[in-house]
Amino acid sequence: MRKFRRIFVWICRPQAVVGFLALCLCIGALGTLARSAYATAGNGQCRSQPLRPQAVSQVDCTVRPCMALSFDDGPNPDVTPHILDILARQQVKATFFVVGAHIAGHESILKRQYAEGHEIGNHSWSHPDLSKLTPEQAGEQIQATQRAIAGVGVPVPRLLRPPYGAVSDVVVAHNNLSIVRWNIDPEDWLFRDPAKIQEHLLSQARPGAIILLHDIYPSTVAALEPALQVLKQSYQFVTVSQLLNLTPGDQGQYFSRQR
C-alpha cells in the first residue's frame, strides 16, 4: 500500500511528469538516429554519396568560336590543384584525361575536377603504347582506369585519349569509348619554358581546336593563365564533348571540331 502511495505522490508532481516525458522523447530521438545511421551504413559499411558536378551551361560555337582545353597524365598533387585554381579564376571548363595508376592517394583532386564542372576522360592505367598491346591487355588498361574513377564516385568516362596518340585498328574495334586526339600541341612536354609554351599556344590557336597540355609540369601552370587571358578575347572554352557534340556511345576518332 505504501508503494502505491509513493507512486501516486510522484505522479502528482508536475516536475516529475515533465522530466519523464522529456526522457521518453530523448530515447525516441536516439532510436531514430540509430536506425538512420544503420540504414546509411548498410551492414557497417559507409555508402558514399554520389558527387554532383556544377552545372555546365550550353554553348553555341557558331555564335562565338570554341576551343577545348585538355590535360593529360594527372592527377598530380603538385600541379593539378594550381591548374584548377587558374581555370576557376578564368571561368574555363576543361577536360582531364587521367592515368588510373595516379588516382590512388589523390582521389580528392579527381573529385574536385568533377565537382567544379570539368570533364573526366580515360588515359589508360599505366600510360603504355596501346597499339603495341594485345586487345585483352589494352582492354584491361582501359577498364582498370574506368573502375578506379568509378570507385571515387565519379561517373565512368565516355572519352579515351590513348597515350602518345597511338592506337591500333584492333583496339579501336574493341573499344566503346570516343577516342580523342588533338590538333594543337604547344609541346609543354618538350619545352619547360613558360614563354615558349605560351607562344606556341597563341600562334596555333584556331576555331574548333583541341589543345593538348599536361597537368604535371610547373611550366604549364606558369604559361596557362596569361595565354587564357589573351585567348578568351576571341574564343570561348568548352569541354571536349561540348566541342564535338558527343553523346554516350559515339565511337570514332576525333581531332577537332569539323564545323
Sequence and secondary structure as in RCSB ss.txt:
>XXXX:A:sequence
MRKFRRIFVWICRPQAVVGFLALCLCIGALGTLARSAYATAGNGQCRSQPLRPQAVSQVDCTVRPCMALSFDDGP
NPDVTPHILDILARQQVKATFFVVGAHIAGHESILKRQYAEGHEIGNHSWSHPDLSKLTPEQAGEQIQATQRAIA
GVGVPVPRLLRPPYGAVSDVVVAHNNLSIVRWNIDPEDWLFRDPAKIQEHLLSQARPGAIILLHDIYPSTVAALE
PALQVLKQSYQFVTVSQLLNLTPGDQGQYFSRQR
>XXXX:A:secstr
 HHHHHHHHHHT HHHHHHHHHHHHHHHHHHHHHHHHHHHHTTT                TTTS EEEEEEES  
 TTTHHHHHHHHHHHT   EEEE GGGTTT HHHHHHHHHTT EEEE  SS   GGGS HHHHHHHHHHHHHHHH
HTT    SEE  GGG   HHHHHT  SEEE  SB   TTT   HHHHHHHHHHH  TTBEEEEETT HHHHHHHH
HHHHHHTTT EEE HHHHHT  TT  SEESB   
